[in-house]
C-alpha cells in the first residue's frame, strides 16, 4: 500500500465529520483522517462502484 499521504481539503457536512471522529474513537484509530482513509481503502479494494456511486444516498439534496 502506498504510504505517500498528501494533505487535501474537502467539504463534508458537520455530522459526517462527527461520525468520522466517533468511528476513530470507537475503533482506536489515530484520528478522523485515518477513519476516512479506511473507508476509502475499502471502497477502492472491496467496494462495488455501482453500489456506491449509482445509488446516490444524498440525504441533503
Residue pairs with C-beta under 8 A, 6 or more apart in sequence:
1 41
12 20
13 60
17 32
20 32
20 35
20 36
21 32
21 35
23 29
23 32
23 35
24 30
24 31
24 32
24 34
24 35
27 35
29 35
29 38
43 52
